[in-house]
Each structure stands twice: as structure tokens, then as C-alpha cells.
Amino acid sequence: MSAKSIENYYCHQHCINLLTERKEGLTPREFLANVKEQAFYNRDGSSKESDFKWAQRILEGIYHYHGDCGDAPRDQVDIMVRSGTGMDAVYKVKDQKQLPLSASLSDSREVIMLASENLKDKMPPSKQQILLDVFPLFSESKPRQVQTLYALKDAGYQTIAPEIDKTVLKNVETALESGKPITFEYSGAKRKVDPYGLFVYGKTFFLVGYERLKSGAATKGMTDEYRTYAVHRMSHSEVHNKQHFAMKATEEFVLEDYLASSAGKYFNGGLESEVTLKMKKNYQGLNKFVDEYKLSACQWVESEDQSHYVLKAKARDCLAFKEWLMTNASHVEILSPQHIRDDVIRSLQRSMSTYAA
């Protein structure tokens, strides 16, 4: 949706809000004077005559949809009346009737801004541009209430995002959306890949693709396998617009399913398995991962004594889960599966050896 389309959408919603609030009715002249004071109004440079026709067209559109013999669903027609003509025509919602409204204009605008500002750095170039096109419509000198009262924060210590070649990211997006192969340099080798999906983990972009060819100093040949590539480590990319994918695997490939497999173990994915945990109780006889922050929706206490719970839960065999176990090792012990327990013990021993030197 372009910036102009979004502007018109908000002006249309604002008009509906005014019609609902003003029981005596609303004229195009009054609507135009009011909407010009709103932050999302952006018709600078248009003539007075053009503005009048624009305001009249919005009110006429609402009336023709919700008026007598309108195009709206049956329960939303014949709820408006119009009297007079031109800029002084009065459009009014009938007594005991109500226009269908979405969330209030100001609330929806501020919520969109809050979400957009937290998402814009996690979007590929064209999607970022869509958000940037929206921002000028919402510029306000006064603080936005939603943003002063609410915040979205990521868990864990936040490192700086790795520097990324914007041309590479743009080419990845182009190849992905056009269904064309892409070549690039990666870890000392040239790769030719059919791109199947792009995701963000933390602050890093990752491409998932079917690697058709790998050539470098050590190896050269067909690899024929799915791979995950950190986009900031890619360079010298080229989209092959006249070529097609080597096989129609995209018809069967689902990015979420791929990340839920063992291939996603480094990205908070991985295969799900049943785990047994021993959790220490605090001085109140509680443990926050039993009573507040459950590990999974399907977890249960298998047994307990005065000092510990023994808990069963579903968890993904992934790096993030093992890091969670290490972070909470002072009051959470994994009993099974054995391979996860062994991995955690080895990682803790390596960490201790670093500080024991």
C-alpha cells in the first residue's frame, strides 16, 4: 500500500469517526477543515477546489455505501441521510443507528507506529520501504501516548546487528520473490542457490536455499542440499533472471517446517522431545518455571518433595534451550534426555575452565 493510499485510508476512517461523534451531521466543508488539522493529512500543494472535491468524494462514498439502497451488507444500509448539495450538504447518521467502526483512529495509528518502529530493522529492503512510506503520515510534535506508556523489548542482552551489504540483501529478496537462482561468495567458496525462504533470528538475516553448486579452492561440484546462510557473510551476489530453479522443491518446502526440524536447532527451532527437569524450590516452596513462566503448554509435575519439583515438559532440542538450561543451572537441572544433559555439562565445564585459568 502506498503512502497516498494509507493517507486516504486514515482520512476515510477519520470521516467515519466524525460522523459518529456529530449527531447533528457533517458537511464536506467541516470535514475538510477538521481533517487538515490531523497529522496524517498530507495534501500540501493541492488547490482549494481539488481539496473540496476530495472531501466531498469521501463523504459521498460513505453515503453511497451506507445510505438508502447502498452497497453495504443488509444490516449496514439505510443508516445515513443526506440533505442539501455541494460543500454545504449535510451527511448524518440516523437516530438509533451506528456506523460500523474499527479501532479508533488515534489508537490504531499509534499502535501501528509502535509495531513498525520495532519491526523495521527486521524486514528486507522493500518491506522496510513500505514502513518508511508510512512514517511521514504519523509525524507529530506531541508525544504519542501508546509509545510513552508501552514498549516492546527483546529478551536477553542485545548485541549490535552485524553489518550487511544492502545490495546483497536486496538481491536475495529479488531472487526469493521472483523464484530465480542467485550466486554469491560465502566462506571462501562461490555458491549457486535456489532461495526458498528468508528469516530473522535476533538481529541477523538468514537465507534458506537449495545449494546447487559450490566451487572454491578446496571443493567444486554439485551439493544438492538445503543450507542456511547468514546474509551478512555473503558477498558478490548476482540474480540469474533468465534461469529457473533446478527442481520444483518450493512446492513442498515450508519454511516453518524446515525450522522446526533438526536444521533449525540453532534458531530456536529443532525437533521437539520430552524432557525431565529437577527444579529447586525457593524459600516460599515455589519455582517460577512451575508457577509463573511455564516451559511449555503441556508440562506437569511428576513428583515433588520439600526442596524440589520433578517436572515433565515438551521442549525443542535447540541451542536456545541449552543456553536457557545453563543460565538457570543454579536452580534447574535436566535429567533427561541424556544427550542434552551431556551437552549442558560439557558447555558448563568449558565455561568454568575459561574462568579457572
C-alpha positions as CSV (number, residue, x, y, z in Angstrom):
1,M,0.0,0.0,0.0
2,S,1.5,3.4,-1.0
3,A,1.8,6.3,1.3
4,K,-1.1,8.1,-0.6
5,S,-3.3,5.0,-0.1
6,I,-2.6,4.9,3.6
7,E,-3.3,8.6,3.9
8,N,-6.7,8.2,2.2
9,Y,-7.5,5.2,4.4
10,Y,-6.9,7.2,7.6
11,C,-8.8,10.2,6.3
12,H,-11.7,7.9,5.4
13,Q,-11.7,6.4,8.9
14,H,-11.4,9.9,10.4
15,C,-14.5,10.9,8.5
16,I,-16.4,7.9,9.9
17,N,-15.4,8.9,13.4
18,L,-16.6,12.4,12.9
19,L,-20.0,11.2,11.5
20,T,-20.4,9.0,14.6
21,E,-19.5,11.8,17.0
22,R,-21.5,14.6,15.4
23,K,-25.2,13.8,15.9
24,E,-26.2,17.0,14.1
25,G,-24.4,15.9,10.9
26,L,-21.3,16.8,9.0
27,T,-20.6,18.8,5.8
28,P,-17.7,18.4,3.4
29,R,-16.6,21.9,4.4
30,E,-16.5,20.9,8.1
31,F,-14.8,17.6,7.4
32,L,-12.1,19.3,5.3
33,A,-11.4,21.9,8.0
34,N,-11.1,19.3,10.7
35,V,-9.0,16.7,8.7
36,K,-6.5,19.4,7.8
37,E,-5.5,19.6,11.5
38,Q,-4.7,15.9,11.6
39,A,-1.1,14.6,11.5
40,F,-1.9,12.1,8.7
41,Y,-3.3,14.7,6.3
42,N,-0.8,15.2,3.5
43,R,-2.3,17.1,0.6
44,D,0.1,20.1,0.7
45,G,0.2,21.8,-2.7
46,S,-3.3,20.8,-3.9
47,S,-5.7,23.5,-4.9
48,K,-8.7,24.7,-2.9
49,E,-11.1,23.3,-5.5
50,S,-9.3,20.0,-5.5
51,D,-9.5,19.8,-1.7
52,F,-13.2,20.5,-1.8
53,K,-13.9,17.8,-4.4
54,W,-11.7,15.3,-2.4
55,A,-13.6,15.9,0.8
56,Q,-17.0,15.7,-1.0
57,R,-15.9,12.5,-2.7
58,I,-15.1,10.8,0.7
59,L,-18.4,11.7,2.3
60,E,-20.3,10.7,-0.9
61,G,-18.5,7.4,-0.9
62,I,-19.6,6.7,2.7
63,Y,-23.1,7.8,2.0
64,H,-23.5,5.7,-1.2
65,Y,-22.3,2.6,0.8
66,H,-24.3,3.1,3.9
67,G,-27.3,5.2,2.7
68,D,-30.6,4.1,1.3
69,C,-30.1,1.4,-1.3
70,G,-26.3,1.4,-0.5
71,D,-23.9,-1.3,-1.4
72,A,-23.1,-2.3,2.2
73,P,-24.3,-5.6,3.7
74,R,-28.1,-5.6,4.5
75,D,-27.6,-4.7,8.2
76,Q,-25.3,-1.7,7.3
77,V,-27.5,0.1,4.7
78,D,-30.2,2.8,5.2
79,I,-28.3,4.2,8.3
80,M,-27.4,7.6,6.8
81,V,-29.3,10.5,5.3
82,R,-28.1,13.5,3.2
83,S,-29.7,16.9,2.7
84,G,-28.6,19.8,0.6
85,T,-25.9,19.9,-2.1
86,G,-22.2,20.8,-2.6
87,M,-19.9,21.7,0.2
88,D,-22.8,22.6,2.5
89,A,-24.6,19.2,2.1
90,V,-25.2,17.7,5.5
91,Y,-24.5,14.0,5.9
92,K,-26.0,12.5,9.1
93,V,-26.2,9.1,10.8
94,K,-29.8,8.3,11.5
95,D,-31.0,8.3,15.1
96,Q,-30.6,4.9,16.8
97,K,-28.2,3.8,14.1
98,Q,-24.4,3.4,14.2
99,L,-21.7,3.2,11.5
100,P,-19.5,0.1,11.8
101,L,-16.2,1.2,13.2
102,S,-12.8,-0.4,13.6
103,A,-10.5,0.6,16.4
104,S,-10.4,4.4,17.0
105,L,-8.2,6.2,14.6
106,S,-5.7,7.6,17.1
107,D,-5.3,4.3,18.9
108,S,-4.7,2.3,15.7
109,R,-2.3,4.9,14.4
110,E,-0.2,4.8,17.5
111,V,-0.2,1.0,17.8
112,I,0.9,0.7,14.1
113,M,3.8,3.2,14.8
114,L,4.9,1.2,17.9
115,A,4.9,-2.1,16.0
116,S,6.5,-0.6,12.9
117,E,9.4,1.0,14.8
118,N,10.2,-2.4,16.4
119,L,9.9,-4.3,13.1
120,K,11.5,-2.1,10.5
121,D,15.1,-3.4,11.1
122,K,13.9,-7.0,10.8
123,M,12.4,-6.5,7.3
124,P,14.0,-6.9,3.9
125,P,14.5,-3.7,1.8
126,S,11.2,-3.5,0.0
127,K,9.2,-4.2,3.2
128,Q,11.3,-1.6,5.1
129,Q,10.4,1.0,2.4
130,I,6.7,0.3,2.9
131,L,7.1,1.2,6.6
132,L,9.2,4.2,5.8
133,D,6.4,5.4,3.4
134,V,4.0,5.2,6.3
135,F,6.1,7.2,8.9
136,P,5.7,10.7,7.4
137,L,1.9,10.3,7.8
138,F,2.2,9.9,11.5
139,S,4.7,12.7,12.4
140,E,3.5,14.5,15.5
141,S,5.1,17.2,17.7
142,K,3.4,15.9,20.8
143,P,4.5,12.6,22.4
144,R,2.4,9.6,21.3
145,Q,0.6,8.1,24.3
146,V,1.0,4.5,23.3
147,Q,4.7,4.9,22.9
148,T,5.2,6.7,26.2
149,L,3.1,4.0,28.1
150,Y,4.2,0.8,26.3
151,A,7.4,-0.7,24.9
152,L,8.4,-3.8,23.1
153,K,11.7,-5.3,24.4
154,D,13.6,-8.4,23.3
155,A,14.7,-10.8,25.9
156,G,18.4,-11.3,26.6
157,Y,21.4,-9.0,26.2
158,Q,21.1,-7.2,22.8
159,T,24.3,-7.0,20.7
160,I,24.7,-4.8,17.7
161,A,23.4,-6.2,14.5
162,P,26.1,-7.3,12.1
163,E,26.9,-5.0,9.1
164,I,25.2,-6.3,6.0
165,D,25.7,-5.5,2.3
166,K,22.4,-3.8,1.3
167,T,22.9,-4.8,-2.3
168,V,23.2,-8.5,-1.3
169,L,20.1,-8.3,0.8
170,K,18.2,-6.6,-2.0
171,N,19.3,-9.3,-4.4
172,V,18.3,-12.0,-2.0
173,E,14.9,-10.5,-1.7
174,T,14.6,-10.2,-5.5
175,A,15.7,-13.8,-6.1
176,L,13.3,-15.1,-3.5
177,E,10.2,-13.3,-4.7
178,S,10.9,-13.9,-8.4
179,G,11.8,-17.5,-7.9
180,K,15.3,-17.1,-9.6
181,P,18.6,-18.7,-8.7
182,I,21.3,-16.5,-7.0
183,T,25.1,-16.8,-6.8
184,F,27.2,-15.4,-4.1
185,E,30.6,-15.8,-2.3
186,Y,30.3,-17.5,1.1
187,S,33.0,-18.8,3.4
188,G,35.7,-18.8,0.7
189,A,33.5,-20.5,-2.0
190,K,31.2,-19.5,-4.7
191,R,27.6,-20.9,-4.3
192,K,24.7,-21.2,-6.6
193,V,21.5,-21.4,-4.7
194,D,17.7,-21.7,-5.3
195,P,16.4,-19.4,-2.5
196,Y,13.4,-20.8,-0.6
197,G,13.0,-18.6,2.5
198,L,14.3,-15.6,4.5
199,F,14.0,-15.3,8.3
200,V,15.4,-13.1,11.0
201,Y,16.9,-14.6,14.2
202,G,17.8,-12.0,16.8
203,K,19.2,-9.2,14.5
204,T,20.6,-11.4,11.8
205,F,19.1,-12.3,8.4
206,F,19.3,-15.9,7.2
207,L,18.6,-17.3,3.8
208,V,17.4,-20.9,3.4
209,G,18.1,-22.4,0.0
210,Y,18.8,-25.4,-2.1
211,E,22.5,-25.4,-2.9
212,R,23.1,-26.4,-6.5
213,L,26.8,-25.7,-6.8
214,K,29.7,-24.9,-4.6
215,S,33.1,-24.1,-6.1
216,G,36.3,-23.0,-4.4
217,A,39.9,-23.8,-3.7
218,A,39.1,-27.0,-1.9
219,T,35.9,-28.3,-3.5
220,K,33.9,-28.0,-6.6
221,G,30.7,-29.7,-7.6
222,M,27.0,-30.2,-7.0
223,T,26.0,-30.3,-3.4
224,D,22.2,-30.9,-3.8
225,E,21.3,-30.0,-0.2
226,Y,19.3,-27.5,1.8
227,R,21.6,-24.9,3.5
228,T,21.2,-21.9,5.8
229,Y,23.3,-18.8,5.1
230,A,23.9,-15.8,7.2
231,V,23.3,-12.9,4.8
232,H,25.9,-10.6,6.3
233,R,28.6,-13.2,5.4
234,M,27.5,-13.2,1.7
235,S,29.2,-11.0,-0.9
236,H,29.4,-10.6,-4.7
237,S,25.8,-11.7,-5.3
238,E,24.0,-11.9,-8.7
239,V,20.4,-12.9,-9.5
240,H,20.0,-15.0,-12.6
241,N,16.8,-13.7,-14.1
242,K,16.9,-15.9,-17.2
243,Q,17.3,-19.1,-15.2
244,H,14.9,-21.3,-13.2
245,F,15.1,-23.4,-10.1
246,A,16.8,-26.8,-10.6
247,M,13.7,-28.6,-9.2
248,K,10.2,-27.8,-8.0
249,A,11.1,-28.3,-4.4
250,T,9.5,-25.0,-3.4
251,E,6.1,-26.6,-3.9
252,E,6.9,-28.9,-1.0
253,F,9.1,-26.6,1.0
254,V,7.6,-24.8,4.1
255,L,10.0,-22.5,5.9
256,E,8.3,-23.1,9.3
257,D,8.5,-26.8,8.9
258,Y,12.2,-26.6,8.0
259,L,13.0,-24.5,11.1
260,A,11.0,-27.0,13.3
261,S,13.3,-29.8,12.0
262,S,16.8,-30.6,13.3
263,A,18.0,-28.0,10.8
264,G,16.5,-25.3,13.0
265,K,18.3,-26.2,16.2
266,Y,20.5,-23.1,16.1
267,F,17.5,-20.8,15.6
268,N,15.2,-21.7,18.4
269,G,13.7,-24.5,16.3
270,G,14.7,-28.1,16.3
271,L,12.9,-31.3,17.0
272,E,10.5,-31.4,19.9
273,S,11.2,-34.0,22.7
274,E,10.0,-34.8,26.2
275,V,12.4,-33.6,28.9
276,T,12.6,-34.3,32.6
277,L,13.8,-31.4,34.8
278,K,14.6,-31.2,38.5
279,M,13.7,-27.7,39.8
280,K,14.7,-26.3,43.2
281,K,12.1,-24.6,45.3
282,N,12.7,-21.2,46.7
283,Y,12.1,-20.1,50.4
284,Q,8.3,-20.0,49.7
285,G,8.3,-23.5,48.3
286,L,7.8,-22.3,44.7
287,N,9.7,-22.3,41.4
288,K,8.9,-19.6,38.8
289,F,9.1,-22.1,35.9
290,V,6.4,-24.2,37.6
291,D,4.2,-21.4,38.9
292,E,4.7,-18.5,36.5
293,Y,6.8,-19.0,33.4
294,K,5.9,-22.4,32.1
295,L,8.4,-24.1,29.8
296,S,5.6,-25.5,27.6
297,A,1.8,-25.6,27.4
298,C,1.9,-29.4,28.1
299,Q,4.0,-29.7,31.3
300,W,3.2,-31.4,34.5
301,V,4.8,-32.1,37.9
302,E,5.7,-35.8,38.1
303,S,6.7,-35.6,41.8
304,E,7.9,-33.2,44.5
305,D,9.4,-33.1,47.9
306,Q,10.2,-30.2,50.3
307,S,13.0,-28.9,48.2
308,H,12.4,-29.9,44.6
309,Y,9.9,-30.5,41.8
310,V,10.5,-33.1,39.2
311,L,8.9,-31.8,36.0
312,K,8.0,-33.3,32.6
313,A,7.6,-30.9,29.7
314,K,7.9,-30.7,25.9
315,A,10.9,-28.7,24.6
316,R,12.8,-28.2,21.4
317,D,16.3,-29.7,21.1
318,C,17.9,-26.4,20.2
319,L,20.8,-24.2,21.2
320,A,18.5,-21.7,22.8
321,F,17.1,-24.3,25.2
322,K,20.6,-25.4,26.2
323,E,21.5,-21.8,26.8
324,W,18.4,-21.5,29.0
325,L,19.4,-24.5,31.0
326,M,22.9,-23.1,31.5
327,T,21.5,-19.7,32.6
328,N,19.2,-21.3,35.1
329,A,21.6,-24.0,36.2
330,S,21.6,-22.8,39.8
331,H,18.0,-24.0,40.3
332,V,17.2,-26.2,37.2
333,E,18.8,-29.5,36.4
334,I,18.0,-31.5,33.3
335,L,17.7,-35.3,34.0
336,S,16.8,-36.5,30.5
337,P,17.3,-36.9,27.6
338,Q,20.9,-37.9,28.3
339,H,22.4,-36.3,25.2
340,I,21.0,-32.8,26.2
341,R,22.3,-33.3,29.7
342,D,25.7,-34.3,28.4
343,D,25.8,-31.2,26.1
344,V,24.9,-28.9,29.0
345,I,27.6,-30.4,31.3
346,R,30.3,-30.1,28.6
347,S,29.3,-26.5,28.0
348,L,29.4,-25.6,31.7
349,Q,32.8,-27.3,32.1
350,R,34.2,-25.3,29.2
351,S,32.8,-22.1,30.8
352,M,34.3,-22.9,34.1
353,S,37.7,-23.7,32.5
354,T,37.7,-20.2,31.0
355,Y,37.3,-18.5,34.4
356,A,39.5,-21.0,36.3
357,A,42.7,-20.0,34.4
